[in-house]
Amino acid sequence: MTITITAFERSPDGGKGLARDTRVRWALEEAGLPYEVRLVSFTGMKEPAHLAVHPFGQIPTYEEGDLALFETGAIVFHIAERHPALLPTEPDARARAITWMFAALSSVEPPVLDLQTAKFAEGDKSWAQERMPLVFDRIRARLSQLADRLGDAEWLDGKFSAGDLLMVSVLLRLRMSGILDEFPTLAAYVARGEARPAYQRAFAAQLAVNAPATS
């Protein structure tokens, strides 16, 4: 059965790999699974056909036969469950990899997203500048804990897993802020993720959608 995912018709990041469909593309590339992409406009995301798959009107979604999924973490987990390239077969290692998936989305990503909210959604508020140092402090505290745990290891728990895929994807959102450069081990960790051929293919596919048309 053909796998079809949805992505922005025109991504807000201009194809820099920050839109969440890149995470799903990456997982599919690591697993060696072919897939098709249905591009959705911002208007289309709020229409009944898309809301029937994603009740919150976002991307990405995942459809395979009668199965329709939403939420990036759930989609990546579904892909990873069936492919040892993303989840180890040994039970304890598998459980630890799943733990890191949850950690990326539940412990690390919330303060990272808070920075985006503070800059873009609340930047014009009178109290925005006063709040910003607190936002940066929360991010630095979490990154310090993560850097301590990673240490000199290549990946979070032995071999690369879906936990690393999601963690690298989350950390990539910090590149423009400069905070990631304060933690060299994490910056190197992200670079290793970006260097993986599967990531390169996923990034190129997402960038191609957003490349300006040429005459």
FIMIGU-8843 format. One record per atom (N, C-alpha, C): residue number from 1; residue in three letters; x negated, y negated, z. Coordinates in nm, 2 decimals. Layout:
BEGIN
    i   aa      px      py      pz
  NUM  ala       X       Y       Z
...
//
This chain:
BEGIN
    i   aa      px      py      pz
    1  met   -0.08    0.12    0.00
    1  met    0.00    0.00    0.00
    1  met   -0.09   -0.13    0.00
    2  thr   -0.04   -0.22   -0.07
    2  thr   -0.12   -0.35   -0.08
    2  thr   -0.11   -0.43    0.04
    3  ile   -0.22   -0.48    0.09
    3  ile   -0.22   -0.58    0.20
    3  ile   -0.21   -0.72    0.14
    4  thr   -0.12   -0.80    0.20
    4  thr   -0.10   -0.94    0.16
    4  thr   -0.11   -1.02    0.28
    5  ile   -0.20   -1.12    0.28
    5  ile   -0.20   -1.22    0.39
    5  ile   -0.16   -1.36    0.33
    6  thr   -0.13   -1.44    0.42
    6  thr   -0.10   -1.58    0.38
    6  thr   -0.21   -1.68    0.43
    7  ala   -0.22   -1.78    0.35
    7  ala   -0.32   -1.88    0.38
    7  ala   -0.27   -2.02    0.34
    8  phe   -0.33   -2.13    0.39
    8  phe   -0.29   -2.26    0.35
    8  phe   -0.31   -2.28    0.20
    9  glu   -0.21   -2.34    0.13
    9  glu   -0.23   -2.38   -0.01
    9  glu   -0.34   -2.49   -0.02
   10  arg   -0.35   -2.57    0.09
   10  arg   -0.46   -2.67    0.10
   10  arg   -0.49   -2.68    0.24
   11  ser   -0.61   -2.62    0.28
   11  ser   -0.64   -2.61    0.42
   11  ser   -0.68   -2.75    0.48
   12  pro   -0.64   -2.78    0.60
   12  pro   -0.68   -2.91    0.66
   12  pro   -0.83   -2.93    0.68
   13  asp   -0.91   -2.82    0.68
   13  asp   -1.05   -2.83    0.70
   13  asp   -1.12   -2.84    0.56
   14  gly   -1.05   -2.84    0.46
   14  gly   -1.11   -2.84    0.32
   14  gly   -1.19   -2.72    0.28
   15  gly   -1.16   -2.61    0.35
   15  gly   -1.23   -2.49    0.31
   15  gly   -1.36   -2.46    0.39
   16  lys   -1.37   -2.52    0.51
   16  lys   -1.50   -2.50    0.59
   16  lys   -1.49   -2.37    0.67
   17  gly   -1.39   -2.29    0.65
   17  gly   -1.38   -2.16    0.72
   17  gly   -1.32   -2.17    0.86
   18  leu   -1.26   -2.28    0.90
   18  leu   -1.20   -2.30    1.03
   18  leu   -1.06   -2.25    1.04
   19  ala   -0.99   -2.25    0.92
   19  ala   -0.85   -2.21    0.92
   19  ala   -0.85   -2.06    0.96
   20  arg   -0.74   -2.02    1.03
   20  arg   -0.75   -1.88    1.09
   20  arg   -0.73   -1.77    0.99
   21  asp   -0.69   -1.80    0.87
   21  asp   -0.69   -1.69    0.77
   21  asp   -0.83   -1.64    0.74
   22  thr   -0.94   -1.73    0.77
   22  thr   -1.07   -1.68    0.75
   22  thr   -1.11   -1.57    0.84
   23  arg   -1.05   -1.57    0.96
   23  arg   -1.08   -1.46    1.05
   23  arg   -1.02   -1.33    1.00
   24  val   -0.90   -1.33    0.94
   24  val   -0.84   -1.21    0.89
   24  val   -0.92   -1.17    0.76
   25  arg   -0.95   -1.26    0.68
   25  arg   -1.03   -1.23    0.56
   25  arg   -1.16   -1.16    0.60
   26  trp   -1.22   -1.21    0.70
   26  trp   -1.35   -1.15    0.75
   26  trp   -1.33   -1.01    0.79
   27  ala   -1.23   -0.99    0.87
   27  ala   -1.20   -0.85    0.92
   27  ala   -1.17   -0.76    0.81
   28  leu   -1.10   -0.80    0.71
   28  leu   -1.07   -0.71    0.60
   28  leu   -1.20   -0.68    0.52
   29  glu   -1.28   -0.78    0.50
   29  glu   -1.41   -0.76    0.43
   29  glu   -1.50   -0.67    0.51
   30  glu   -1.51   -0.68    0.64
   30  glu   -1.59   -0.59    0.72
   30  glu   -1.54   -0.45    0.71
   31  ala   -1.40   -0.43    0.70
   31  ala   -1.34   -0.30    0.69
   31  ala   -1.34   -0.25    0.55
   32  gly   -1.38   -0.33    0.45
   32  gly   -1.38   -0.29    0.31
   32  gly   -1.25   -0.27    0.25
   33  leu   -1.15   -0.34    0.30
   33  leu   -1.01   -0.33    0.25
   33  leu   -0.98   -0.44    0.15
   34  pro   -0.92   -0.40    0.03
   34  pro   -0.88   -0.50   -0.06
   34  pro   -0.75   -0.57   -0.01
   35  tyr   -0.73   -0.69   -0.05
   35  tyr   -0.61   -0.76   -0.01
   35  tyr   -0.58   -0.87   -0.11
   36  glu   -0.46   -0.91   -0.10
   36  glu   -0.41   -1.02   -0.18
   36  glu   -0.37   -1.14   -0.09
   37  val   -0.37   -1.26   -0.15
   37  val   -0.34   -1.38   -0.07
   37  val   -0.22   -1.45   -0.13
   38  arg   -0.13   -1.48   -0.04
   38  arg   -0.02   -1.57   -0.09
   38  arg   -0.03   -1.70   -0.02
   39  leu   -0.05   -1.81   -0.11
   39  leu   -0.08   -1.94   -0.06
   39  leu    0.06   -2.01   -0.02
   40  val    0.06   -2.08    0.09
   40  val    0.18   -2.14    0.15
   40  val    0.15   -2.28    0.17
   41  ser    0.24   -2.37    0.13
   41  ser    0.23   -2.51    0.16
   41  ser    0.28   -2.54    0.30
   42  phe    0.25   -2.66    0.35
   42  phe    0.30   -2.70    0.48
   42  phe    0.46   -2.70    0.48
   43  thr    0.52   -2.74    0.37
   43  thr    0.66   -2.73    0.37
   43  thr    0.71   -2.59    0.37
   44  gly    0.64   -2.50    0.29
   44  gly    0.68   -2.36    0.28
   44  gly    0.67   -2.29    0.41
   45  met    0.58   -2.33    0.49
   45  met    0.56   -2.26    0.62
   45  met    0.69   -2.28    0.71
   46  lys    0.77   -2.38    0.69
   46  lys    0.88   -2.40    0.77
   46  lys    1.01   -2.35    0.70
   47  glu    1.00   -2.29    0.59
   47  glu    1.12   -2.24    0.52
   47  glu    1.15   -2.10    0.57
   48  pro    1.28   -2.06    0.55
   48  pro    1.33   -1.93    0.61
   48  pro    1.25   -1.81    0.57
   49  ala    1.20   -1.80    0.44
   49  ala    1.13   -1.68    0.40
   49  ala    1.00   -1.66    0.48
   50  his    0.93   -1.77    0.51
   50  his    0.80   -1.76    0.58
   50  his    0.84   -1.74    0.73
   51  leu    0.94   -1.81    0.78
   51  leu    0.97   -1.80    0.92
   51  leu    1.02   -1.66    0.96
   52  ala    1.07   -1.58    0.86
   52  ala    1.11   -1.44    0.88
   52  ala    0.99   -1.36    0.92
   53  val    0.87   -1.40    0.87
   53  val    0.75   -1.32    0.90
   53  val    0.68   -1.38    1.02
   54  his    0.67   -1.52    1.02
   54  his    0.60   -1.59    1.13
   54  his    0.70   -1.68    1.19
   55  pro    0.76   -1.65    1.31
   55  pro    0.87   -1.73    1.37
   55  pro    0.83   -1.87    1.41
   56  phe    0.69   -1.89    1.42
   56  phe    0.64   -2.02    1.46
   56  phe    0.60   -2.11    1.34
   57  gly    0.62   -2.05    1.22
   57  gly    0.59   -2.13    1.10
   57  gly    0.44   -2.16    1.08
   58  gln    0.35   -2.07    1.10
   58  gln    0.21   -2.09    1.09
   58  gln    0.15   -1.98    1.00
   59  ile    0.02   -1.99    0.98
   59  ile   -0.06   -1.89    0.90
   59  ile   -0.17   -1.85    0.99
   60  pro   -0.22   -1.73    0.97
   60  pro   -0.19   -1.63    0.86
   60  pro   -0.08   -1.54    0.90
   61  thr   -0.03   -1.46    0.81
   61  thr    0.05   -1.35    0.83
   61  thr   -0.01   -1.23    0.76
   62  tyr    0.04   -1.11    0.79
   62  tyr   -0.02   -0.99    0.73
   62  tyr    0.10   -0.90    0.70
   63  glu    0.11   -0.86    0.57
   63  glu    0.21   -0.77    0.53
   63  glu    0.15   -0.65    0.46
   64  glu    0.20   -0.53    0.49
   64  glu    0.16   -0.40    0.43
   64  glu    0.27   -0.31    0.43
   65  gly    0.34   -0.29    0.32
   65  gly    0.45   -0.21    0.32
   65  gly    0.57   -0.27    0.40
   66  asp    0.62   -0.19    0.49
   66  asp    0.73   -0.25    0.58
   66  asp    0.67   -0.32    0.70
   67  leu    0.54   -0.32    0.72
   67  leu    0.48   -0.38    0.84
   67  leu    0.46   -0.53    0.81
   68  ala    0.50   -0.62    0.90
   68  ala    0.47   -0.76    0.89
   68  ala    0.42   -0.81    1.02
   69  leu    0.31   -0.87    1.03
   69  leu    0.25   -0.91    1.15
   69  leu    0.22   -1.06    1.14
   70  phe    0.21   -1.13    1.26
   70  phe    0.17   -1.26    1.27
   70  phe    0.08   -1.27    1.40
   71  glu    0.01   -1.38    1.42
   71  glu   -0.09   -1.40    1.53
   71  glu   -0.22   -1.34    1.48
   72  thr   -0.32   -1.42    1.47
   72  thr   -0.45   -1.38    1.42
   72  thr   -0.51   -1.26    1.50
   73  gly   -0.51   -1.28    1.63
   73  gly   -0.57   -1.17    1.72
   73  gly   -0.50   -1.04    1.70
   74  ala   -0.37   -1.04    1.69
   74  ala   -0.30   -0.91    1.66
   74  ala   -0.33   -0.85    1.53
   75  ile   -0.34   -0.94    1.43
   75  ile   -0.38   -0.89    1.29
   75  ile   -0.52   -0.83    1.29
   76  val   -0.61   -0.90    1.35
   76  val   -0.75   -0.85    1.35
   76  val   -0.76   -0.72    1.43
   77  phe   -0.68   -0.71    1.54
   77  phe   -0.68   -0.59    1.62
   77  phe   -0.62   -0.47    1.54
   78  his   -0.52   -0.50    1.46
   78  his   -0.45   -0.40    1.38
   78  his   -0.55   -0.34    1.28
   79  ile   -0.62   -0.43    1.21
   79  ile   -0.72   -0.39    1.12
   79  ile   -0.84   -0.32    1.18
   80  ala   -0.88   -0.37    1.30
   80  ala   -1.00   -0.31    1.36
   80  ala   -0.97   -0.17    1.42
   81  glu   -0.84   -0.15    1.46
   81  glu   -0.80   -0.02    1.52
   81  glu   -0.83    0.10    1.43
   82  arg   -0.83    0.07    1.30
   82  arg   -0.84    0.18    1.20
   82  arg   -0.98    0.19    1.14
   83  his   -1.07    0.10    1.18
   83  his   -1.20    0.09    1.11
   83  his   -1.31    0.08    1.21
   84  pro   -1.40    0.19    1.22
   84  pro   -1.51    0.18    1.32
   84  pro   -1.61    0.07    1.29
   85  ala   -1.60    0.01    1.18
   85  ala   -1.69   -0.11    1.15
   85  ala   -1.66   -0.22    1.24
   86  leu   -1.54   -0.22    1.30
   86  leu   -1.49   -0.33    1.39
   86  leu   -1.47   -0.29    1.53
   87  leu   -1.44   -0.16    1.55
   87  leu   -1.42   -0.11    1.69
   87  leu   -1.49    0.02    1.70
   88  pro   -1.57    0.04    1.81
   88  pro   -1.64    0.16    1.83
   88  pro   -1.54    0.28    1.85
   89  thr   -1.58    0.40    1.82
   89  thr   -1.50    0.51    1.85
   89  thr   -1.51    0.56    1.99
   90  glu   -1.63    0.54    2.05
   90  glu   -1.65    0.58    2.19
   90  glu   -1.55    0.50    2.28
   91  pro   -1.48    0.57    2.37
   91  pro   -1.37    0.50    2.44
   91  pro   -1.41    0.38    2.52
   92  asp   -1.52    0.39    2.60
   92  asp   -1.56    0.28    2.69
   92  asp   -1.61    0.16    2.60
   93  ala   -1.69    0.19    2.50
   93  ala   -1.74    0.08    2.41
   93  ala   -1.62    0.01    2.34
   94  arg   -1.52    0.09    2.30
   94  arg   -1.41    0.04    2.23
   94  arg   -1.33   -0.05    2.33
   95  ala   -1.31   -0.01    2.45
   95  ala   -1.24   -0.10    2.55
   95  ala   -1.31   -0.23    2.57
   96  arg   -1.45   -0.22    2.58
   96  arg   -1.52   -0.34    2.60
   96  arg   -1.51   -0.44    2.48
   97  ala   -1.51   -0.38    2.36
   97  ala   -1.50   -0.47    2.24
   97  ala   -1.36   -0.54    2.24
   98  ile   -1.26   -0.46    2.28
   98  ile   -1.13   -0.52    2.29
   98  ile   -1.12   -0.63    2.39
   99  thr   -1.19   -0.61    2.50
   99  thr   -1.20   -0.71    2.61
   99  thr   -1.26   -0.84    2.55
  100  trp   -1.36   -0.83    2.47
  100  trp   -1.43   -0.95    2.41
  100  trp   -1.33   -1.02    2.31
  101  met   -1.25   -0.94    2.25
  101  met   -1.15   -1.00    2.16
  101  met   -1.06   -1.09    2.24
  102  phe   -1.01   -1.04    2.35
  102  phe   -0.92   -1.12    2.44
  102  phe   -1.00   -1.24    2.50
  103  ala   -1.12   -1.22    2.54
  103  ala   -1.20   -1.33    2.60
  103  ala   -1.22   -1.44    2.50
  104  ala   -1.24   -1.41    2.37
  104  ala   -1.26   -1.51    2.27
  104  ala   -1.14   -1.60    2.26
  105  leu   -1.02   -1.54    2.26
  105  leu   -0.90   -1.61    2.23
  105  leu   -0.83   -1.67    2.36
  106  ser   -0.86   -1.61    2.47
  106  ser   -0.80   -1.65    2.60
  106  ser   -0.88   -1.73    2.69
  107  ser   -1.02   -1.71    2.69
  107  ser   -1.11   -1.78    2.78
  107  ser   -1.19   -1.89    2.71
  108  val   -1.23   -1.86    2.59
  108  val   -1.32   -1.96    2.52
  108  val   -1.24   -2.05    2.43
  109  glu   -1.15   -2.00    2.35
  109  glu   -1.08   -2.09    2.25
  109  glu   -1.00   -2.20    2.32
  110  pro   -0.92   -2.18    2.43
  110  pro   -0.84   -2.29    2.48
  110  pro   -0.91   -2.42    2.50
  111  pro   -1.03   -2.42    2.57
  111  pro   -1.10   -2.55    2.59
  111  pro   -1.15   -2.61    2.46
  112  val   -1.18   -2.52    2.36
  112  val   -1.23   -2.56    2.23
  112  val   -1.11   -2.63    2.16
  113  leu   -1.00   -2.57    2.16
  113  leu   -0.88   -2.64    2.10
  113  leu   -0.84   -2.76    2.17
  114  asp   -0.86   -2.77    2.30
  114  asp   -0.83   -2.89    2.37
  114  asp   -0.91   -3.01    2.32
  115  leu   -1.03   -2.98    2.28
  115  leu   -1.12   -3.09    2.22
  115  leu   -1.05   -3.14    2.09
  116  gln   -1.00   -3.05    2.01
  116  gln   -0.94   -3.10    1.89
  116  gln   -0.81   -3.18    1.92
  117  thr   -0.74   -3.13    2.02
  117  thr   -0.62   -3.21    2.06
  117  thr   -0.66   -3.35    2.11
  118  ala   -0.76   -3.35    2.19
  118  ala   -0.80   -3.48    2.25
  118  ala   -0.85   -3.58    2.14
  119  lys   -0.91   -3.53    2.04
  119  lys   -0.97   -3.61    1.93
  119  lys   -0.87   -3.66    1.83
  120  phe   -0.78   -3.56    1.79
  120  phe   -0.70   -3.59    1.67
  120  phe   -0.55   -3.62    1.71
  121  ala   -0.50   -3.55    1.81
  121  ala   -0.36   -3.58    1.85
  121  ala   -0.35   -3.68    1.96
  122  glu   -0.45   -3.70    2.04
  122  glu   -0.44   -3.80    2.15
  122  glu   -0.54   -3.91    2.14
  123  gly   -0.62   -3.91    2.03
  123  gly   -0.73   -4.01    2.02
  123  gly   -0.69   -4.15    2.03
  124  asp   -0.56   -4.18    2.00
  124  asp   -0.51   -4.32    2.00
  124  asp   -0.45   -4.36    2.13
  125  lys   -0.45   -4.27    2.23
  125  lys   -0.39   -4.30    2.36
  125  lys   -0.49   -4.39    2.44
  126  ser   -0.43   -4.47    2.52
  126  ser   -0.52   -4.56    2.60
  126  ser   -0.61   -4.49    2.70
  127  trp   -0.57   -4.37    2.74
  127  trp   -0.65   -4.29    2.83
  127  trp   -0.74   -4.19    2.76
  128  ala   -0.75   -4.18    2.63
  128  ala   -0.82   -4.08    2.56
  128  ala   -0.97   -4.08    2.59
  129  gln   -1.03   -4.19    2.59
  129  gln   -1.18   -4.19    2.62
  129  gln   -1.21   -4.15    2.76
  130  glu   -1.12   -4.18    2.86
  130  glu   -1.14   -4.13    2.99
  130  glu   -1.13   -3.98    3.01
  131  arg   -1.05   -3.92    2.93
  131  arg   -1.02   -3.78    2.93
  131  arg   -1.14   -3.70    2.87
  132  met   -1.20   -3.76    2.76
  132  met   -1.29   -3.68    2.68
  132  met   -1.41   -3.62    2.76
  133  pro   -1.47   -3.69    2.86
  133  pro   -1.58   -3.62    2.93
  133  pro   -1.53   -3.50    3.00
  134  leu   -1.41   -3.50    3.05
  134  leu   -1.36   -3.38    3.12
  134  leu   -1.34   -3.26    3.02
  135  val   -1.30   -3.29    2.90
  135  val   -1.28   -3.19    2.80
  135  val   -1.42   -3.13    2.77
  136  phe   -1.52   -3.21    2.75
  136  phe   -1.65   -3.17    2.71
  136  phe   -1.71   -3.09    2.83
  137  asp   -1.69   -3.13    2.95
  137  asp   -1.74   -3.05    3.07
  137  asp   -1.68   -2.91    3.07
  138  arg   -1.55   -2.90    3.05
  138  arg   -1.49   -2.77    3.05
  138  arg   -1.55   -2.68    2.94
  139  ile   -1.57   -2.73    2.83
  139  ile   -1.63   -2.65    2.72
  139  ile   -1.77   -2.61    2.76
  140  arg   -1.85   -2.70    2.81
  140  arg   -1.99   -2.67    2.84
  140  arg   -2.00   -2.56    2.95
  141  ala   -1.90   -2.57    3.05
  141  ala   -1.90   -2.47    3.15
  141  ala   -1.87   -2.33    3.10
  142  arg   -1.78   -2.32    3.00
  142  arg   -1.75   -2.19    2.94
  142  arg   -1.86   -2.14    2.86
  143  leu   -1.92   -2.23    2.78
  143  leu   -2.03   -2.19    2.69
  143  leu   -2.15   -2.15    2.78
  144  ser   -2.18   -2.21    2.89
  144  ser   -2.29   -2.17    2.98
  144  ser   -2.27   -2.03    3.03
  145  gln   -2.15   -2.00    3.06
  145  gln   -2.12   -1.86    3.11
  145  gln   -2.13   -1.76    3.00
  146  leu   -2.09   -1.80    2.88
  146  leu   -2.10   -1.70    2.77
  146  leu   -2.25   -1.69    2.73
  147  ala   -2.33   -1.79    2.73
  147  ala   -2.47   -1.79    2.70
  147  ala   -2.54   -1.70    2.80
  148  asp   -2.51   -1.71    2.92
  148  asp   -2.57   -1.63    3.03
  148  asp   -2.54   -1.48    3.00
  149  arg   -2.42   -1.45    2.97
  149  arg   -2.38   -1.31    2.94
  149  arg   -2.45   -1.26    2.82
  150  leu   -2.46   -1.33    2.71
  150  leu   -2.52   -1.29    2.59
  150  leu   -2.67   -1.27    2.60
  151  gly   -2.73   -1.36    2.67
  151  gly   -2.88   -1.35    2.69
  151  gly   -2.95   -1.34    2.56
  152  asp   -3.04   -1.25    2.55
  152  asp   -3.12   -1.24    2.42
  152  asp   -3.06   -1.13    2.33
  153  ala   -2.94   -1.08    2.36
  153  ala   -2.88   -0.97    2.29
  153  ala   -2.84   -1.02    2.15
  154  glu   -2.83   -0.93    2.05
  154  glu   -2.79   -0.97    1.92
  154  glu   -2.64   -1.00    1.92
  155  trp   -2.56   -0.90    1.98
  155  trp   -2.42   -0.91    1.98
  155  trp   -2.37   -0.89    2.13
  156  leu   -2.25   -0.91    2.15
  156  leu   -2.19   -0.91    2.29
  156  leu   -2.20   -0.78    2.36
  157  asp   -2.19   -0.67    2.28
  157  asp   -2.20   -0.54    2.35
  157  asp   -2.25   -0.43    2.25
  158  gly   -2.38   -0.44    2.23
  158  gly   -2.44   -0.34    2.14
  158  gly   -2.42   -0.38    2.00
  159  lys   -2.35   -0.30    1.92
  159  lys   -2.32   -0.33    1.78
  159  lys   -2.22   -0.44    1.76
  160  phe   -2.22   -0.50    1.64
  160  phe   -2.12   -0.60    1.61
  160  phe   -1.98   -0.53    1.61
  161  ser   -1.88   -0.61    1.66
  161  ser   -1.75   -0.56    1.67
  161  ser   -1.65   -0.67    1.64
  162  ala   -1.52   -0.64    1.65
  162  ala   -1.42   -0.74    1.63
  162  ala   -1.42   -0.84    1.74
  163  gly   -1.48   -0.81    1.86
  163  gly   -1.50   -0.91    1.96
  163  gly   -1.60   -1.02    1.92
  164  asp   -1.71   -0.98    1.85
  164  asp   -1.80   -1.08    1.80
  164  asp   -1.74   -1.16    1.68
  165  leu   -1.66   -1.09    1.60
  165  leu   -1.59   -1.16    1.49
  165  leu   -1.51   -1.28    1.54
  166  leu   -1.43   -1.25    1.64
  166  leu   -1.34   -1.35    1.69
  166  leu   -1.42   -1.46    1.77
  167  met   -1.52   -1.41    1.85
  167  met   -1.60   -1.51    1.93
  167  met   -1.67   -1.61    1.83
  168  val   -1.74   -1.55    1.73
  168  val   -1.81   -1.64    1.64
  168  val   -1.71   -1.74    1.57
  169  ser   -1.60   -1.69    1.53
  169  ser   -1.50   -1.77    1.47
  169  ser   -1.45   -1.89    1.56
  170  val   -1.44   -1.86    1.69
  170  val   -1.40   -1.96    1.78
  170  val   -1.51   -2.07    1.80
  171  leu   -1.64   -2.02    1.81
  171  leu   -1.75   -2.11    1.83
  171  leu   -1.78   -2.20    1.71
  172  leu   -1.75   -2.15    1.59
  172  leu   -1.77   -2.23    1.47
  172  leu   -1.69   -2.36    1.48
  173  arg   -1.58   -2.36    1.55
  173  arg   -1.50   -2.49    1.57
  173  arg   -1.58   -2.60    1.64
  174  leu   -1.69   -2.56    1.71
  174  leu   -1.76   -2.66    1.78
  174  leu   -1.88   -2.72    1.71
  175  arg   -1.91   -2.67    1.59
  175  arg   -2.03   -2.71    1.52
  175  arg   -2.03   -2.86    1.50
  176  met   -1.92   -2.92    1.45
  176  met   -1.92   -3.06    1.42
  176  met   -1.93   -3.15    1.54
  177  ser   -1.90   -3.10    1.66
  177  ser   -1.91   -3.18    1.78
  177  ser   -2.05   -3.19    1.83
  178  gly   -2.14   -3.10    1.79
  178  gly   -2.28   -3.10    1.84
  178  gly   -2.30   -3.02    1.97
  179  ile   -2.19   -2.98    2.03
  179  ile   -2.21   -2.91    2.16
  179  ile   -2.28   -2.78    2.14
  180  leu   -2.25   -2.71    2.04
  180  leu   -2.31   -2.58    2.01
  180  leu   -2.46   -2.59    2.01
  181  asp   -2.52   -2.70    1.97
  181  asp   -2.66   -2.71    1.96
  181  asp   -2.73   -2.72    2.10
  182  glu   -2.65   -2.75    2.20
  182  glu   -2.70   -2.75    2.34
  182  glu   -2.73   -2.61    2.39
  183  phe   -2.68   -2.51    2.32
  183  phe   -2.69   -2.37    2.36
  183  phe   -2.76   -2.29    2.25
  184  pro   -2.89   -2.29    2.24
  184  pro   -2.96   -2.23    2.13
  184  pro   -2.92   -2.08    2.11
  185  thr   -2.91   -2.01    2.21
  185  thr   -2.88   -1.87    2.20
  185  thr   -2.74   -1.85    2.13
  186  leu   -2.64   -1.94    2.16
  186  leu   -2.51   -1.93    2.10
  186  leu   -2.52   -1.98    1.96
  187  ala   -2.59   -2.08    1.93
  187  ala   -2.61   -2.13    1.79
  187  ala   -2.67   -2.02    1.71
  188  ala   -2.77   -1.95    1.76
  188  ala   -2.83   -1.84    1.68
  188  ala   -2.73   -1.72    1.66
  189  tyr   -2.65   -1.70    1.77
  189  tyr   -2.55   -1.59    1.76
  189  tyr   -2.45   -1.62    1.65
  190  val   -2.40   -1.75    1.64
  190  val   -2.31   -1.79    1.54
  190  val   -2.37   -1.77    1.40
  191  ala   -2.50   -1.81    1.39
  191  ala   -2.57   -1.80    1.26
  191  ala   -2.58   -1.66    1.22
  192  arg   -2.60   -1.56    1.31
  192  arg   -2.60   -1.42    1.27
  192  arg   -2.47   -1.38    1.22
  193  gly   -2.36   -1.43    1.28
  193  gly   -2.23   -1.39    1.23
  193  gly   -2.21   -1.44    1.09
  194  glu   -2.24   -1.57    1.07
  194  glu   -2.23   -1.63    0.94
  194  glu   -2.31   -1.56    0.83
  195  ala   -2.42   -1.50    0.87
  195  ala   -2.51   -1.44    0.77
  195  ala   -2.46   -1.30    0.73
  196  arg   -2.36   -1.25    0.79
  196  arg   -2.31   -1.12    0.75
  196  arg   -2.25   -1.13    0.61
  197  pro   -2.28   -1.03    0.53
  197  pro   -2.22   -1.04    0.39
  197  pro   -2.07   -1.05    0.39
  198  ala   -2.00   -0.98    0.48
  198  ala   -1.85   -0.98    0.49
  198  ala   -1.80   -1.12    0.52
  199  tyr   -1.87   -1.19    0.61
  199  tyr   -1.83   -1.33    0.64
  199  tyr   -1.86   -1.42    0.52
  200  gln   -1.97   -1.40    0.45
  200  gln   -2.00   -1.48    0.33
  200  gln   -1.89   -1.46    0.23
  201  arg   -1.84   -1.34    0.21
  201  arg   -1.73   -1.32    0.11
  201  arg   -1.61   -1.38    0.16
  202  ala   -1.57   -1.37    0.28
  202  ala   -1.45   -1.43    0.34
  202  ala   -1.46   -1.59    0.32
  203  phe   -1.57   -1.64    0.36
  203  phe   -1.59   -1.79    0.35
  203  phe   -1.57   -1.84    0.21
  204  ala   -1.64   -1.77    0.12
  204  ala   -1.64   -1.81   -0.02
  204  ala   -1.49   -1.80   -0.08
  205  ala   -1.42   -1.70   -0.04
  205  ala   -1.28   -1.69   -0.09
  205  ala   -1.19   -1.80   -0.03
  206  gln   -1.21   -1.84    0.09
  206  gln   -1.13   -1.95    0.15
  206  gln   -1.18   -2.08    0.09
  207  leu   -1.30   -2.10    0.06
  207  leu   -1.35   -2.22    0.00
  207  leu   -1.30   -2.24   -0.14
  208  ala   -1.30   -2.13   -0.21
  208  ala   -1.25   -2.13   -0.35
  208  ala   -1.11   -2.19   -0.37
  209  val   -1.03   -2.15   -0.27
  209  val   -0.89   -2.20   -0.27
  209  val   -0.89   -2.35   -0.26
  210  asn   -0.98   -2.41   -0.19
  210  asn   -0.98   -2.55   -0.15
  210  asn   -1.08   -2.63   -0.24
  211  ala   -1.15   -2.57   -0.33
  211  ala   -1.24   -2.64   -0.42
  211  ala   -1.16   -2.73   -0.51
  212  pro   -1.21   -2.86   -0.53
  212  pro   -1.14   -2.95   -0.62
  212  pro   -1.14   -2.90   -0.76
  213  ala   -1.03   -2.92   -0.82
  213  ala   -1.01   -2.88   -0.96
  213  ala   -1.11   -2.95   -1.05
  214  thr   -1.16   -2.88   -1.15
  214  thr   -1.25   -2.94   -1.25
  214  thr   -1.19   -2.95   -1.38
  215  ser   -1.22   -3.05   -1.46
  215  ser   -1.15   -3.07   -1.59
  215  ser   -1.22   -2.98   -1.69
//
